Amino acid sequence: MTTIDERPDTAAPKAVFEGTKRRGEQFMLYLFVVLPFLAFLAAVPIAWGWGMSWTDLVLFFVFYVVSGLGITVGYHRLFTHKSFRANRPLRAGLAIAGSMAIEGPVIRWVADHRRHHAYSDREGDPHSPWRYGETTGALMKGLAWAHLGWMFDEMHTNREKYTPDLMADRDIRRIDTLFPVWLLVSMFLPPLISGLIHMSWTAALSAFFWASLVRVFLLHHVTWSINSICHTIGEKPFAARDRSTNFWPLAILSFGESWHNMHHADPTAARHGVLRGQLDSSARTIWLFEKLGWATDVRWPKPERLEKLRVG
């Protein structure tokens, strides 16, 4: 079965990379890795002495779910793998929601992920934890690379090679270009809402800490754990050509993305958690969009195909 990630390019071969990252891009990358991490380190003492209000908790939850589903349903299952078709408002909404996770512009994210599937756990994979070898030391180094280090690689994946469909989509290109705007909305809308609710600068600052910085930290590390943990630790009930695994402890926080072995066995499937008891809120969200008529041509996994992919 040929997936979108594996279709041969009938035109002249394009380079895998399109150039190096600009200095400003690298600076912003460091900023949005380091600042949420520092906020996380401060979270326990601040929660002990300052506390977390109900407003903070609600805003944290809402923005985590919206931006998280923007990544899993939008960036990943819709734009990368075309697991379903979305009408124009939903398509734009998911691209904006995913941008608010601050994991990069939509076209750049999709290009990197399609390259990952094209070379999964082989030379050319941007974030395989097995890149340095299989000894304990090499794997520890590889886990660090897969989880975080790969993002600081100076080379950019060639978008013309991996995402020509998105490059040709005017709406998505516009949303991609406006990524700095969505970044600011993601960071400053929670404190604005809290500040207006309580008419307090203190409430605004508290919301910025919990619903912006700590929320981004948690969402980032859950997403990055799919690249690292879900290619090293867990179960492999389905036949995949790489080392992808299912890791149940991350299922809820990752909205079903940690059923990663199933995903690599059948990349275009809209549901990753296909076995009994496997929670997949991203698939349930796509199901709801389908019922509302906003999503069509959903590629739900077929029982006969799953049976063929089962190991043992």
C-alpha positions in Angstrom: 0.0 0.0 0.0 1.4 3.4 -1.0 0.8 6.2 1.4 1.2 9.9 0.8 4.6 9.8 2.4 5.9 7.2 0.0 4.5 8.2 -3.4 7.3 8.4 -6.0 8.1 11.9 -7.3 7.6 11.7 -11.1 9.3 15.1 -11.7 13.0 15.7 -11.4 14.3 14.7 -8.0 14.3 17.5 -5.4 16.8 18.0 -2.7 15.9 16.8 0.8 16.9 20.1 2.3 16.1 23.6 1.2 18.7 25.6 3.2 19.7 26.6 6.7 17.7 28.2 9.5 18.1 31.9 9.9 19.6 33.3 13.1 16.3 34.7 14.3 14.6 31.3 13.8 17.2 29.6 16.0 16.9 32.3 18.7 13.1 31.9 18.8 13.5 28.1 19.0 15.8 28.4 22.0 13.4 30.9 23.6 10.4 28.8 23.3 12.2 25.7 24.6 14.0 27.4 27.5 11.2 29.7 28.8 8.5 27.0 29.3 11.1 24.7 30.8 12.1 27.4 33.4 8.4 27.9 34.1 8.0 24.2 34.7 10.9 24.2 37.1 9.2 27.0 39.0 5.7 25.4 38.9 5.9 23.3 42.1 7.2 26.1 44.5 4.8 28.6 42.9 1.8 26.2 43.2 2.8 25.7 46.9 3.1 29.3 47.8 0.9 31.1 45.2 -1.5 28.5 44.0 -3.5 27.9 40.8 -6.9 29.5 40.5 -9.9 27.9 38.9 -9.5 30.4 36.0 -5.9 29.2 35.5 -7.0 25.6 35.5 -9.9 26.1 33.0 -7.7 28.2 30.7 -4.9 25.7 30.9 -7.3 22.9 30.0 -9.0 24.7 27.2 -5.8 25.9 25.5 -4.1 22.6 26.0 -7.0 20.7 24.3 -7.5 23.3 21.5 -3.8 23.5 20.6 -3.1 19.8 21.2 -6.0 18.7 18.9 -4.8 21.3 16.4 -1.5 19.3 16.3 -2.9 15.7 16.3 -6.1 16.2 14.3 -4.9 19.1 12.1 -1.1 19.1 11.6 -0.8 15.3 11.8 -3.9 13.4 10.7 -5.3 16.0 8.2 -2.4 17.9 6.7 0.4 15.3 6.9 -1.5 12.0 6.2 -4.8 13.2 4.6 -6.8 10.8 6.9 -9.9 12.8 6.1 -11.1 15.8 4.1 -12.2 19.0 5.9 -14.3 21.8 4.7 -12.6 25.2 4.3 -13.5 26.7 7.8 -12.4 23.5 9.6 -9.2 23.2 7.6 -8.3 26.8 8.5 -9.3 26.4 12.1 -7.2 23.3 12.6 -4.2 25.0 11.0 -4.6 27.9 13.4 -5.2 25.7 16.4 -2.1 23.7 15.6 0.0 26.8 15.2 -1.1 27.8 18.7 0.9 24.8 20.0 4.0 26.7 19.0 5.6 23.7 17.4 6.3 25.6 14.2 4.4 26.8 11.1 2.1 24.1 9.6 3.9 23.6 6.3 7.3 23.3 8.0 5.9 20.8 10.6 4.3 18.7 7.9 7.4 18.6 5.8 9.5 17.3 8.7 6.9 14.7 9.6 6.6 13.4 6.1 10.3 13.1 5.9 10.2 11.1 9.1 7.8 8.6 7.6 9.8 8.4 4.4 12.9 7.3 6.3 11.5 6.1 9.7 14.3 4.8 11.9 16.7 4.8 9.0 19.3 7.2 7.7 17.5 10.4 6.7 14.9 10.2 9.6 15.1 13.7 11.2 14.5 12.3 14.7 15.1 8.6 15.1 16.4 7.6 18.6 18.4 4.8 17.0 20.6 7.1 14.9 23.7 6.6 17.0 23.4 2.8 17.5 22.0 0.3 19.9 24.3 0.3 22.8 23.0 1.8 26.1 25.1 4.9 25.7 24.2 5.3 22.0 20.5 4.9 22.8 20.6 7.5 25.6 22.2 9.9 23.2 19.7 9.0 20.5 16.7 9.5 22.9 17.9 13.0 23.7 18.3 13.7 20.0 14.9 12.4 19.1 13.2 14.2 21.9 14.7 17.6 21.5 18.1 17.8 19.9 16.9 17.3 16.3 15.0 20.6 16.3 18.3 22.5 16.5 19.7 21.0 13.3 20.5 23.9 11.1 19.0 22.4 7.9 15.4 22.9 6.8 13.5 20.1 5.2 12.6 20.9 1.6 9.0 22.0 1.6 8.7 21.9 -2.2 9.7 18.2 -2.1 7.6 17.0 0.8 4.6 19.5 0.9 3.8 20.7 -2.7 0.1 20.2 -1.9 0.2 22.6 1.1 2.5 25.1 -0.8 -0.2 25.3 -3.4 -3.0 26.0 -0.9 -3.4 29.7 -0.5 -5.3 29.5 2.8 -2.7 27.3 4.4 0.2 29.4 3.0 -1.3 32.5 4.5 -1.9 30.8 7.9 1.7 29.5 7.7 3.1 33.0 7.0 1.1 34.4 10.0 2.7 32.0 12.5 4.1 34.8 14.6 0.6 36.1 15.1 -0.8 32.8 16.3 2.2 32.5 18.6 1.3 35.8 20.2 -2.3 34.8 20.4 -1.4 31.5 22.1 0.8 33.2 24.7 -1.2 36.3 25.5 -4.8 35.4 25.0 -5.0 33.4 28.3 -3.7 36.3 30.5 -5.9 38.7 28.6 -9.0 36.6 29.4 -8.0 36.1 33.0 -7.1 39.7 33.5 -10.4 40.9 32.2 -12.4 38.4 34.2 -10.8 39.4 37.5 -9.7 42.9 36.5 -6.4 42.1 37.9 -2.8 42.2 36.7 -2.0 39.5 39.2 -4.6 37.2 37.7 -3.2 37.9 34.2 0.3 37.1 35.3 -0.9 33.8 36.9 -2.7 32.8 33.7 0.4 33.6 31.6 2.4 31.3 33.9 0.0 28.4 34.0 -2.1 28.6 30.8 0.7 29.8 28.5 4.2 28.8 29.7 3.5 25.6 31.6 0.8 24.5 29.1 3.2 24.9 26.2 5.9 23.0 28.1 3.7 20.0 28.8 2.3 19.9 25.3 5.7 20.2 23.7 7.2 17.3 25.8 4.2 15.1 25.2 4.5 15.6 21.5 8.3 15.1 21.5 7.8 11.9 23.5 6.1 10.4 20.5 9.3 10.8 18.6 11.5 9.4 21.4 9.7 7.1 23.8 7.3 5.7 21.1 10.2 4.5 19.0 11.9 2.7 21.9 9.6 1.6 24.7 6.2 -0.2 24.4 4.3 -2.9 22.6 4.3 -3.8 18.9 1.1 -5.5 18.0 1.2 -4.5 14.4 3.7 -5.1 11.6 5.5 -1.9 10.8 8.8 -1.4 8.9 10.4 0.5 11.8 10.7 0.4 15.6 7.5 2.3 16.4 5.7 1.2 19.6 2.4 1.7 21.4 3.0 3.4 24.8 -0.3 3.5 26.8 0.7 5.9 29.6 0.8 8.8 27.1 -2.6 8.0 25.4 -4.7 10.6 27.2 -2.2 13.5 27.2 -1.3 12.9 23.6 -4.9 12.5 22.4 -4.3 9.0 21.1 -1.0 9.7 19.3 0.9 7.3 21.5 -0.7 4.3 19.7 2.2 4.9 17.5 2.9 1.4 16.3 -0.5 1.2 14.7 0.0 4.6 13.1 3.2 3.5 11.4 1.6 0.2 10.3 -1.2 2.2 8.6 -0.2 5.9 8.4 -3.3 7.2 6.7 -5.8 5.7 9.1 -7.8 8.3 11.0 -7.9 6.2 14.2 -4.7 5.0 15.9 -6.1 3.4 19.0 -7.9 0.5 17.3 -7.7 -2.2 20.0 -10.1 -2.6 22.9 -9.6 -0.1 25.6 -7.3 2.1 23.5 -8.5 5.7 24.1 -8.1 7.9 21.0 -9.7 11.3 21.5 -8.3 12.6 18.2 -10.2 9.9 16.4 -13.3 10.7 18.4 -13.0 14.4 17.4 -12.7 13.5 13.7 -15.8 11.3 14.2 -17.7 14.3 15.6 -16.6 16.5 12.7 -17.8 13.8 10.3 -21.2 13.6 12.1 -21.5 17.4 11.8 -20.7 17.2 8.1 -17.5 19.2 8.4 -15.2 16.2 7.6 -15.7 13.7 4.8 -13.9 10.8 3.2 -12.6 9.7 6.6 -10.1 6.8 6.3 -11.3 4.6 9.2 -9.2 1.5 9.6 -10.9 -1.6 8.1 -11.1 -4.8 10.3 -9.7 -7.0 7.5 -6.7 -4.7 7.0 -6.0 -4.7 10.8 -6.1 -8.4 10.9 -3.5 -8.6 8.2 -1.3 -6.2 10.1 -1.6 -8.0 13.4 1.6 -9.7 14.6 1.1 -13.3 15.8 
